[in-house]
Amino acid sequence: IHHHETYDEHISVLDGIFHTTIGNVTRSYHAGEEFVFPQKVLHTWWTTTLETIIQVKIQDPCFDGFHHSVEIFSQLPPNEIDAQKGLAKDPMVTAVLYTIGGSVIRGRWWERILLWILSRMGKSRKGKRLEQELRAKYIPN
């Protein structure tokens, strides 16, 4: 569960089903539907297959790292993604994407501890090297 401090996140579901919890409301959106993750509202999302396709629109100002983390994640090979969790299978890749993204995470105490560990991993020497590799491979200059 996370929120974005400075921007709304507009989502269009192009194909498949996209599941969300926004605040206290859980719902599924289907191809052709659109919705917004409002600024400063806790939200989470998930899919059950890799076939779901969405389009994300974010209006400035927003932290550019979020754009980069989404761009990298969207280009990872399908065999490197856990579709049900919406995460990279490699915990170090997840840690680096979390660090690049800069979202504010809230949740239960154990989730906050896990995310603190991920942030430390992402900021480690190994994490910084991996970040450089991922940016070089997936982010155009």
Salt bridges, closest charged atoms under 4 A:
GLU5 OE2 - HIS3 NE2 2.58
GLU9 OE1 - HIS4 NE2 2.92
GLU9 OE1 - HIS43 NE2 3.44
GLU33 OE2 - ARG27 NH2 2.86
ASP64 OD1 - HIS67 ND1 3.49
ASP64 OD2 - HIS68 NE2 3.29
GLU111 OE2 - ARG108 NH2 3.41
GLU131 OE2 - ARG135 NE 2.89
